[in-house]
Amino acid sequence: MNDLCQRAARTILLGFEDYHEHFARITRRAKQRFEQRDWAGLRSDLGERIDSYDECIATTRERLVAELGERAKDRALWQGIRAAFAVQVANLLDQELYKTYYNTLTRRFFRTRGVDPAIEFVALDLQPTDRIVHPVARHNYAIHGNLADVFARVLAGYAFDVPYAHPHLCAERMARAVEQRFGHWDGGAHPFVAIELLETVFYREQRAYLVGRAFGEFRHTPLVIALANGPDGLYVDALITDRDHLAQLFGFTRSYFFADLPTVGSAVVFLRSLLPKKPVDELYTVLGRAKQGKTERYRAFFRHLELNPDEQFVRAEGERGMVMMVFTLPSYPLVFKLIRDRFAYPKEMAREEVMEKYRIVSRHDRAGRLVDAQSFRHLRFPRRQFESSLLDELLEGCRETVTEDGDDLVFSLCYVERRLRPLNLYLKEVPEADALRAVIDYGQAIKDLARSGIFPGDLLLKNFGVTRNRRAIFYDYDELCLVTDCRFRRLPEARDNDEEMHHGAWFHVDTNDVFPEQFPRFLGLSKTQLDALLAAHGEIFDVGWWLELKRAIARDGVADVPPYSEAARLVHGPE
């Protein structure tokens, strides 16, 4: 039996290493995609890399079935495999990734509901990431003399097959930005005394990033150089030194980076030194390690749940969803979303269509305006931790998803997202100046999504949330669709009084028909707020704007939506 356990454990280890290499091979393509400006290829790689995990799991499972034969579902045997696997990965880097891969396999074999500590590695017991001691590889630059010369050396230290259009101008712009932002930061002759950047270049969408930090005499600041590839060659588009800007760059509203990291855990530890408030799970996820991100999110949440055994889940604040049942633990910044058995009128889509919407979001450029929703299977919670009316609603309205198992509830499919303050509530709670700022950013969010090829479908304020950085984010995906699938139409003019007074639409409306002129009627904004939105983003209510955007996407592909504010950009700065 011991020999069989060792062989099976080795098969799992090799299966993960096959996946790891496949992941790395796709990731390494990002450099060439960037150099060739092959943005469509990079988007395709994102989907392929996401799919590669389940594909490799399926292959490993087939090998184990052949190897274990009739004992493939022998729990006693799997306890031995678990012990053998723990020994085999004990001295490997990123061993938590190996263990998560192992857990996925056990759950596929046994269809585990909740956690089975006898045959899998319990997330609460996995080695905490903060104990990783392998330093991530980095370049170090001591600053002597002209800061622009140092930045010129930085750019020269990262090789691309495309030359910089104006490298010295880029270096001068970065030096000027540092002087303007920091001055004599710690009282020295220069704002910085050293710069430290990871050797690995981070790629996403249409940019490459050099990620690191700059040191003064007594403190340090994040320092990220955003490179773009224009018609004339490479150039520095932005210098990010603000933690809030960096948090957005590595945030839960962005698609995943392509970064060929020798060790993932060490990179996470380094990034946490730049973003100490950023949850570990979000860092793993934004680096493309979504399964590990889910493990880390599970670990952190259930540890919190154990420390607060008397706190109960309640309905999430905001209007009741027609498609999704949404609840939360008040003390923790997550929401849990279940698909209802039946959808309220006028929602007519099927359960599978809703799941497909979430799948689209996971693979699309989220443009900083869509929440990353992680899907969890067979989550188990103590029944006693649900407020009574919420429990009744779950058992009555989500029977296809919720199963009672003794003193627990098991959710066959649950989407977990960061909790945001619903925009419609936020506008009632804040001073008018903040409300106007949020309304204008709501309009910008619609534009950003549209230019990335996404139409939210339902533009009601209740479907948007506000982050701590006061950004408007869309989180209700049941009517989300691609801009290219929409049929944008002008409202027909009534031909007579009967049509004018007709209750509802007197003209034919197809499923994908969209009438932008109607949007303002349903938003529920005050006159002041609506006037401000029209002044800043009135074109989103003009069918002509949408038609031209649709033509542009069909012709040129989705537009570039920079993942940082204008304040961080250098190209449009003063000469």
C-alpha positions as CSV (number, residue, x, y, z in Angstrom):
1,M,0.0,0.0,0.0
2,N,2.8,2.4,0.9
3,D,4.4,1.9,-2.6
4,L,1.0,2.6,-4.3
5,C,0.6,5.8,-2.1
6,Q,4.0,7.0,-3.1
7,R,3.4,6.4,-6.8
8,A,0.0,8.2,-6.7
9,A,1.5,11.1,-4.8
10,R,4.2,11.3,-7.4
11,T,1.6,11.3,-10.2
12,I,-0.2,14.3,-8.5
13,L,3.1,16.1,-8.0
14,L,4.0,15.6,-11.7
15,G,0.5,16.6,-12.7
16,F,0.9,19.9,-10.9
17,E,4.3,20.5,-12.4
18,D,2.8,19.9,-15.9
19,Y,0.2,22.5,-15.1
20,H,2.8,24.9,-13.7
21,E,4.9,24.6,-16.8
22,H,1.8,25.1,-19.0
23,F,0.9,28.2,-17.0
24,A,4.5,29.5,-17.4
25,R,4.6,28.8,-21.1
26,I,1.4,30.8,-21.7
27,T,2.6,33.6,-19.4
28,R,5.9,33.9,-21.2
29,R,4.1,34.6,-24.4
30,A,3.0,37.9,-23.0
31,K,6.3,39.6,-23.7
32,Q,6.0,38.8,-27.4
33,R,2.4,39.8,-27.4
34,F,3.3,43.1,-25.9
35,E,6.2,43.7,-28.4
36,Q,4.0,42.8,-31.4
37,R,1.0,44.8,-30.0
38,D,-1.0,41.6,-30.3
39,W,-3.8,42.5,-27.8
40,A,-6.3,40.0,-29.1
41,G,-3.7,37.3,-28.6
42,L,-3.1,38.3,-25.1
43,R,-6.8,38.2,-24.3
44,S,-7.0,34.8,-25.8
45,D,-4.1,33.7,-23.7
46,L,-5.9,34.8,-20.6
47,G,-8.8,32.4,-21.3
48,E,-6.4,29.6,-22.2
49,R,-4.5,30.0,-19.0
50,I,-7.6,30.0,-16.9
51,D,-8.8,26.8,-18.7
52,S,-5.5,25.1,-18.3
53,Y,-6.0,24.4,-14.6
54,D,-9.1,22.2,-15.1
55,E,-7.6,20.6,-18.2
56,C,-4.5,19.5,-16.2
57,I,-6.7,18.4,-13.3
58,A,-8.7,16.2,-15.7
59,T,-5.6,14.7,-17.2
60,T,-4.1,13.9,-13.7
61,R,-7.4,12.4,-12.6
62,E,-7.4,10.0,-15.6
63,R,-3.9,8.9,-14.7
64,L,-4.8,8.3,-11.1
65,V,-7.9,6.3,-12.2
66,A,-5.7,4.1,-14.3
67,E,-3.1,3.8,-11.6
68,L,-5.4,3.1,-8.6
69,G,-8.0,1.1,-10.4
70,E,-10.8,-0.1,-8.1
71,R,-9.2,1.7,-5.2
72,A,-9.5,5.1,-6.8
73,K,-12.2,6.1,-4.2
74,D,-10.7,4.2,-1.2
75,R,-10.6,6.8,1.5
76,A,-8.1,4.9,3.6
77,L,-5.8,4.7,0.6
78,W,-6.2,8.5,0.1
79,Q,-5.1,9.2,3.6
80,G,-1.9,7.4,2.8
81,I,-1.5,9.4,-0.5
82,R,-2.0,12.6,1.5
83,A,0.7,11.7,3.9
84,A,3.1,10.7,1.1
85,F,2.3,13.9,-0.9
86,A,3.0,16.1,2.2
87,V,6.5,14.6,2.4
88,Q,7.2,14.9,-1.3
89,V,6.4,18.6,-1.4
90,A,7.8,19.5,2.0
91,N,10.9,21.1,0.7
92,L,9.5,22.6,-2.5
93,L,8.9,26.3,-3.2
94,D,5.3,27.4,-3.4
95,Q,4.2,24.1,-1.8
96,E,0.8,25.7,-0.9
97,L,0.1,25.7,-4.7
98,Y,0.8,21.9,-4.8
99,K,-1.5,21.3,-1.9
100,T,-4.3,23.3,-3.5
101,Y,-3.9,21.2,-6.6
102,Y,-4.1,18.0,-4.6
103,N,-7.2,19.2,-2.8
104,T,-8.9,19.9,-6.1
105,L,-8.3,16.3,-7.2
106,T,-9.7,14.8,-3.9
107,R,-12.8,17.0,-4.3
108,R,-13.3,15.8,-7.9
109,F,-13.0,12.1,-6.8
110,F,-15.2,12.3,-3.7
111,R,-17.4,15.3,-4.5
112,T,-16.6,16.6,-1.1
113,R,-19.2,18.9,0.5
114,G,-17.4,21.3,2.7
115,V,-14.0,20.0,3.9
116,D,-12.8,16.5,4.5
117,P,-9.6,16.9,6.7
118,A,-8.9,13.1,6.6
119,I,-8.0,13.1,2.9
120,E,-7.2,16.8,2.0
121,F,-5.1,19.6,3.3
122,V,-7.3,21.9,5.3
123,A,-6.9,25.5,4.2
124,L,-6.8,26.7,7.8
125,D,-3.7,24.6,8.4
126,L,-1.8,25.4,5.2
127,Q,1.5,27.2,5.7
128,P,0.9,30.9,6.0
129,T,2.3,32.8,3.0
130,D,4.0,35.3,5.4
131,R,6.5,32.6,6.4
132,I,8.0,32.4,3.0
133,V,11.7,33.3,3.2
134,H,12.9,33.0,-0.4
135,P,13.5,36.5,-1.6
136,V,12.1,37.5,-5.0
137,A,14.8,38.4,-7.6
138,R,15.2,42.2,-8.0
139,H,17.3,44.9,-9.6
140,N,18.8,47.5,-7.3
141,Y,19.9,51.0,-8.3
142,A,21.8,53.3,-6.0
143,I,21.1,57.0,-6.8
144,H,24.0,59.3,-7.2
145,G,24.0,62.4,-9.3
146,N,21.3,63.0,-11.9
147,L,18.1,61.1,-11.2
148,A,17.2,61.0,-15.0
149,D,20.5,59.1,-15.6
150,V,19.4,56.5,-13.1
151,F,16.0,56.1,-14.8
152,A,17.8,55.8,-18.1
153,R,19.8,52.9,-16.6
154,V,16.6,51.3,-15.3
155,L,15.0,51.3,-18.8
156,A,18.2,49.9,-20.3
157,G,18.1,47.1,-17.8
158,Y,14.9,45.6,-19.2
159,A,15.4,44.2,-22.7
160,F,12.7,44.2,-25.3
161,D,12.8,43.5,-29.0
162,V,11.2,46.9,-29.6
163,P,13.3,50.0,-29.0
164,Y,12.2,53.0,-27.0
165,A,11.1,55.9,-29.1
166,H,12.7,58.5,-26.8
167,P,14.3,56.8,-23.8
168,H,16.1,59.9,-22.5
169,L,12.9,61.9,-22.7
170,C,11.1,59.2,-20.8
171,A,13.8,59.2,-18.1
172,E,13.7,63.0,-17.8
173,R,9.9,62.9,-17.4
174,M,10.1,60.3,-14.7
175,A,12.8,62.3,-12.8
176,R,10.7,65.5,-13.2
177,A,7.6,63.6,-11.8
178,V,9.6,62.4,-8.8
179,E,10.9,65.9,-8.0
180,Q,7.4,67.4,-8.4
181,R,5.7,64.7,-6.2
182,F,8.3,64.4,-3.5
183,G,10.7,67.3,-3.6
184,H,13.5,66.8,-0.9
185,W,11.5,63.9,0.6
186,D,13.6,63.1,3.7
187,G,15.6,66.3,3.7
188,G,18.4,64.9,1.5
189,A,19.7,66.3,-1.8
190,H,17.6,63.8,-3.7
191,P,14.0,62.5,-3.1
192,F,15.3,58.9,-3.3
193,V,18.5,57.2,-2.3
194,A,17.8,53.9,-4.0
195,I,15.3,52.1,-6.3
196,E,14.5,48.4,-6.2
197,L,12.5,46.7,-9.0
198,L,11.5,43.1,-9.5
199,E,13.3,41.4,-12.3
200,T,10.1,40.0,-13.6
201,V,8.1,42.2,-15.9
202,F,4.3,42.3,-15.3
203,Y,2.1,42.3,-18.4
204,R,-1.6,43.0,-18.7
205,E,-3.9,44.3,-21.5
206,Q,-1.8,46.9,-23.4
207,R,1.0,47.6,-20.9
208,A,4.1,46.2,-19.3
209,Y,5.0,47.1,-15.7
210,L,8.3,47.4,-13.8
211,V,7.2,46.9,-10.2
212,G,9.1,47.9,-7.1
213,R,9.8,50.6,-4.6
214,A,12.0,53.6,-4.0
215,F,13.8,54.4,-0.7
216,G,14.4,57.6,1.0
217,E,16.6,58.0,4.1
218,F,13.8,56.9,6.4
219,R,11.0,55.5,4.4
220,H,10.0,53.9,1.1
221,T,7.2,54.3,-1.4
222,P,5.8,52.1,-4.2
223,L,7.3,52.8,-7.6
224,V,5.8,51.2,-10.7
225,I,6.8,52.2,-14.2
226,A,4.1,51.6,-16.8
227,L,5.4,51.0,-20.3
228,A,3.3,51.2,-23.5
229,N,4.1,50.2,-27.0
230,G,3.0,52.9,-29.5
231,P,3.4,53.1,-33.3
232,D,6.9,54.7,-32.9
233,G,8.2,52.3,-30.2
234,L,8.1,51.9,-26.4
235,Y,7.5,54.8,-24.0
236,V,6.8,55.3,-20.3
237,D,3.2,56.1,-20.0
238,A,2.9,56.5,-16.2
239,L,4.9,56.5,-13.0
240,I,2.8,55.1,-10.1
241,T,4.0,56.2,-6.6
242,D,0.7,56.5,-4.8
243,R,-0.5,53.5,-2.8
244,D,-4.1,54.0,-3.7
245,H,-3.2,54.1,-7.4
246,L,-1.2,50.9,-6.9
247,A,-4.1,49.3,-5.1
248,Q,-6.2,49.9,-8.1
249,L,-3.6,48.5,-10.4
250,F,-3.5,45.3,-8.4
251,G,-7.2,45.4,-7.5
252,F,-10.1,43.1,-7.6
253,T,-11.7,45.0,-10.5
254,R,-8.8,44.1,-12.9
255,S,-8.0,41.1,-15.0
256,Y,-5.0,38.9,-14.1
257,F,-1.4,39.8,-14.8
258,F,1.0,37.7,-16.9
259,A,4.2,37.6,-14.7
260,D,6.7,34.7,-15.1
261,L,7.6,34.5,-11.5
262,P,10.2,31.9,-10.2
263,T,8.2,31.7,-6.9
264,V,4.7,33.0,-6.5
265,G,4.6,33.2,-2.7
266,S,7.8,35.4,-2.5
267,A,6.2,37.8,-5.0
268,V,3.1,38.0,-2.9
269,V,5.2,38.8,0.2
270,F,7.0,41.5,-1.7
271,L,3.7,43.0,-3.0
272,R,2.3,43.0,0.5
273,S,5.2,45.2,1.6
274,L,3.9,47.8,-0.9
275,L,0.2,47.1,-0.2
276,P,0.0,46.0,3.5
277,K,-3.9,46.4,3.5
278,K,-4.4,44.2,0.4
279,P,-5.7,40.7,1.2
280,V,-3.3,37.9,0.3
281,D,-6.1,36.2,-1.6
282,E,-6.5,39.1,-4.0
283,L,-2.7,39.2,-4.7
284,Y,-2.6,35.5,-5.6
285,T,-5.7,36.0,-7.8
286,V,-4.4,39.0,-9.7
287,L,-1.2,37.1,-10.4
288,G,-3.3,34.5,-12.2
289,R,-3.3,31.9,-9.4
290,A,-7.1,32.0,-9.0
291,K,-7.3,28.6,-7.2
292,Q,-4.8,29.6,-4.6
293,G,-6.6,32.9,-4.3
294,K,-9.8,31.0,-3.5
295,T,-7.9,28.9,-0.9
296,E,-6.5,32.0,0.8
297,R,-9.9,33.7,0.8
298,Y,-11.5,30.5,2.3
299,R,-8.7,30.4,4.9
300,A,-9.1,34.0,6.0
301,F,-12.9,34.0,6.0
302,F,-13.4,30.8,8.0
303,R,-10.7,31.8,10.5
304,H,-12.8,35.0,11.0
305,L,-16.0,32.9,11.3
306,E,-14.4,30.7,14.0
307,L,-13.4,33.8,15.9
308,N,-17.0,35.2,15.7
309,P,-19.2,32.1,16.2
310,D,-22.2,34.1,17.4
311,E,-22.3,36.5,14.5
312,Q,-25.0,35.7,11.9
313,F,-25.2,36.1,8.2
314,V,-27.8,38.7,7.1
315,R,-29.2,39.9,3.8
316,A,-26.8,42.3,2.1
317,E,-27.9,45.9,2.1
318,G,-29.5,47.2,-1.0
319,E,-32.5,46.3,-3.1
320,R,-33.6,42.7,-3.3
321,G,-32.1,41.0,-6.3
322,M,-34.4,39.5,-8.9
323,V,-31.9,36.8,-9.9
324,M,-29.4,36.5,-7.1
325,M,-29.9,36.0,-3.4
326,V,-27.1,38.1,-1.7
327,F,-26.0,37.8,2.0
328,T,-23.1,38.9,4.0
329,L,-21.4,38.7,7.4
330,P,-21.6,42.3,8.7
331,S,-18.1,42.3,10.2
332,Y,-16.4,40.9,7.0
333,P,-16.0,42.7,3.6
334,L,-17.4,39.9,1.4
335,V,-20.8,39.2,-0.1
336,F,-22.1,35.7,-1.0
337,K,-24.4,35.3,-4.0
338,L,-26.7,32.4,-4.9
339,I,-28.8,32.0,-8.0
340,R,-32.5,31.9,-7.2
341,D,-34.6,29.0,-8.4
342,R,-37.0,31.4,-10.1
343,F,-36.4,34.9,-11.3
344,A,-38.8,37.8,-10.7
345,Y,-40.5,39.4,-13.7
346,P,-39.3,40.7,-16.1
347,K,-36.1,38.5,-15.9
348,E,-36.4,35.6,-18.3
349,M,-32.9,34.1,-18.6
350,A,-32.1,30.6,-17.5
351,R,-29.7,29.6,-14.7
352,E,-27.1,28.5,-17.2
353,E,-27.2,32.0,-18.8
354,V,-26.5,33.7,-15.5
355,M,-23.5,31.4,-15.0
356,E,-22.2,32.2,-18.5
357,K,-22.3,35.9,-17.6
358,Y,-20.0,35.3,-14.7
359,R,-17.7,33.2,-16.9
360,I,-17.5,36.1,-19.4
361,V,-16.5,38.5,-16.7
362,S,-13.7,36.2,-15.4
363,R,-12.1,36.2,-18.9
364,H,-12.6,39.8,-19.9
365,D,-10.7,43.0,-19.4
366,R,-12.7,44.3,-16.4
367,A,-11.4,47.9,-17.1
368,G,-11.3,48.5,-13.3
369,R,-15.1,48.6,-13.3
370,L,-16.2,45.0,-12.7
371,V,-15.8,43.0,-9.5
372,D,-14.0,39.7,-9.7
373,A,-16.5,37.1,-8.6
374,Q,-15.0,33.8,-7.4
375,S,-17.2,30.7,-7.8
376,F,-17.1,28.2,-4.9
377,R,-18.6,24.7,-5.0
378,H,-20.1,22.9,-2.0
379,L,-19.4,25.5,0.6
380,R,-20.6,24.4,4.1
381,F,-21.8,26.8,6.8
382,P,-23.3,26.2,10.2
383,R,-27.1,26.6,10.0
384,R,-27.1,28.5,13.3
385,Q,-25.1,31.3,11.8
386,F,-27.9,32.5,9.5
387,E,-30.5,35.0,10.6
388,S,-33.9,33.3,10.7
389,S,-35.6,35.3,8.0
390,L,-32.6,34.9,5.7
391,L,-32.5,31.1,6.4
392,D,-36.2,30.9,5.5
393,E,-35.6,32.7,2.2
394,L,-32.6,30.6,1.3
395,L,-34.5,27.3,1.9
396,E,-37.6,28.6,0.1
397,G,-36.0,30.4,-2.9
398,C,-32.7,28.6,-3.5
399,R,-33.5,24.9,-3.2
400,E,-31.5,24.1,-6.4
401,T,-28.4,25.4,-4.6
402,V,-29.0,25.0,-0.9
403,T,-29.0,21.6,0.8
404,E,-29.6,20.9,4.5
405,D,-27.1,18.5,6.0
406,G,-27.6,18.0,9.7
407,D,-26.8,21.2,11.4
408,D,-25.2,22.7,8.3
409,L,-26.2,24.2,5.0
410,V,-24.3,23.3,1.9
411,F,-24.2,25.6,-1.2
412,S,-23.6,23.7,-4.4
413,L,-22.6,27.0,-6.2
414,C,-21.8,30.3,-4.5
415,Y,-20.2,33.4,-6.0
416,V,-18.1,35.4,-3.6
417,E,-17.2,39.1,-4.1
418,R,-15.8,42.0,-2.3
419,R,-18.6,44.0,-0.6
420,L,-19.2,47.5,-1.9
421,R,-21.6,50.1,-0.8
422,P,-24.6,50.2,-3.2
423,L,-24.5,53.4,-5.2
424,N,-28.2,54.2,-4.7
425,L,-27.6,54.1,-0.9
426,Y,-24.3,55.9,-1.0
427,L,-25.9,58.9,-2.7
428,K,-28.3,59.3,0.1
429,E,-25.7,59.1,2.8
430,V,-22.9,61.5,1.7
431,P,-22.7,65.3,1.3
432,E,-23.9,66.6,-2.1
433,A,-20.4,67.3,-3.4
434,D,-19.4,63.6,-2.8
435,A,-22.7,62.5,-4.3
436,L,-22.0,64.5,-7.5
437,R,-18.5,63.1,-7.7
438,A,-19.9,59.6,-7.5
439,V,-22.6,60.3,-10.1
440,I,-19.9,61.6,-12.5
441,D,-17.7,58.6,-11.9
442,Y,-20.7,56.3,-12.5
443,G,-20.9,57.9,-16.0
444,Q,-17.2,57.3,-16.4
445,A,-17.6,53.7,-15.4
446,I,-20.2,53.1,-18.1
447,K,-17.8,54.6,-20.6
448,D,-14.9,52.5,-19.4
449,L,-16.9,49.4,-19.6
450,A,-18.3,50.3,-23.1
451,R,-14.8,51.0,-24.5
452,S,-13.7,47.6,-23.1
453,G,-16.5,46.0,-25.0
454,I,-19.0,45.5,-22.1
455,F,-22.5,46.8,-21.9
456,P,-23.8,46.4,-18.3
457,G,-27.4,45.8,-19.5
458,D,-29.1,47.2,-16.4
459,L,-27.8,50.7,-15.6
460,L,-29.8,51.2,-12.4
461,L,-27.8,52.7,-9.6
462,K,-28.5,49.7,-7.3
463,N,-26.3,47.5,-9.6
464,F,-23.3,49.7,-9.0
465,G,-21.2,49.9,-5.8
466,V,-18.7,52.4,-4.4
467,T,-15.2,51.4,-3.2
468,R,-13.2,52.9,-0.4
469,N,-11.4,55.0,-3.1
470,R,-14.9,56.2,-4.2
471,R,-14.8,54.5,-7.5
472,A,-18.1,53.3,-9.1
473,I,-18.0,49.6,-9.8
474,F,-20.6,47.4,-11.6
475,Y,-21.4,44.1,-9.8
476,D,-24.8,42.8,-11.1
477,Y,-24.0,40.6,-14.1
478,D,-27.3,38.9,-15.0
479,E,-28.0,41.2,-18.0
480,L,-24.4,42.0,-18.9
481,C,-23.5,41.5,-22.5
482,L,-21.0,42.5,-25.2
483,V,-21.4,45.8,-26.9
484,T,-21.1,44.1,-30.3
485,D,-24.1,41.9,-29.4
486,C,-26.4,44.9,-28.7
487,R,-28.7,46.6,-31.2
488,F,-28.7,50.3,-30.2
489,R,-31.9,52.0,-31.4
490,R,-33.5,55.4,-31.4
491,L,-36.9,55.6,-29.8
492,P,-39.5,55.6,-32.6
493,E,-41.8,58.6,-32.6
494,A,-45.5,58.0,-31.8
495,R,-47.7,58.3,-34.9
496,D,-50.9,59.2,-33.0
497,N,-52.4,59.8,-29.6
498,D,-53.2,56.1,-29.0
499,E,-49.5,55.2,-29.4
500,E,-48.5,58.2,-27.4
501,M,-50.7,57.2,-24.4
502,H,-50.1,53.4,-24.8
503,H,-49.0,51.8,-21.5
504,G,-45.6,50.3,-22.2
505,A,-43.8,50.0,-25.5
506,W,-46.2,50.3,-28.5
507,F,-43.4,49.2,-30.9
508,H,-41.6,45.9,-31.2
509,V,-38.6,45.3,-29.0
510,D,-36.2,42.4,-29.5
511,T,-34.1,40.9,-26.7
512,N,-30.9,42.7,-27.6
513,D,-32.5,46.1,-28.4
514,V,-31.1,49.0,-26.3
515,F,-32.6,52.5,-26.2
516,P,-30.0,54.9,-24.7
517,E,-32.4,57.8,-24.7
518,Q,-34.5,56.0,-22.0
519,F,-31.6,55.6,-19.5
520,P,-32.1,58.9,-17.6
521,R,-35.8,58.1,-16.9
522,F,-35.0,55.2,-14.6
523,L,-31.9,56.3,-12.7
524,G,-33.7,58.1,-9.8
525,L,-31.2,61.0,-9.7
526,S,-32.0,64.4,-8.4
527,K,-32.2,67.2,-11.0
528,T,-28.8,68.5,-9.8
529,Q,-27.2,65.1,-10.1
530,L,-28.7,64.3,-13.5
531,D,-27.6,67.7,-14.8
532,A,-24.1,67.0,-13.6
533,L,-24.1,63.6,-15.3
534,L,-25.4,65.0,-18.6
535,A,-22.8,67.7,-18.5
536,A,-20.0,65.3,-18.0
537,H,-21.1,62.2,-19.9
538,G,-24.2,63.1,-21.8
539,E,-23.1,61.1,-24.8
540,I,-23.9,57.8,-23.0
541,F,-27.6,58.7,-23.6
542,D,-27.0,59.3,-27.3
543,V,-27.6,56.4,-29.6
544,G,-25.1,57.8,-32.1
545,W,-22.3,57.5,-29.6
546,W,-23.1,53.8,-29.0
547,L,-23.4,53.1,-32.7
548,E,-20.0,54.7,-33.4
549,L,-18.4,52.9,-30.5
550,K,-19.8,49.6,-31.8
551,R,-18.4,50.3,-35.2
552,A,-15.0,51.2,-33.8
553,I,-14.8,48.0,-31.7
554,A,-15.8,45.9,-34.8
555,R,-13.1,47.7,-36.8
556,D,-10.2,48.2,-34.3
557,G,-11.0,46.0,-31.3
558,V,-11.7,47.3,-27.8
559,A,-10.2,50.6,-26.8
560,D,-7.4,51.1,-24.3
561,V,-8.6,52.0,-20.8
562,P,-5.6,52.9,-18.7
563,P,-5.6,51.3,-15.3
564,Y,-4.5,54.4,-13.4
565,S,-5.5,58.0,-13.1
566,E,-4.4,60.9,-15.3
567,A,-2.4,62.1,-12.3
568,A,0.0,59.2,-12.7
569,R,0.5,59.6,-16.4
570,L,3.6,61.3,-17.9
571,V,2.8,61.5,-21.6
572,H,0.2,64.2,-21.1
573,G,2.2,66.1,-18.4
574,P,3.9,69.4,-18.8
575,E,7.0,69.6,-21.1
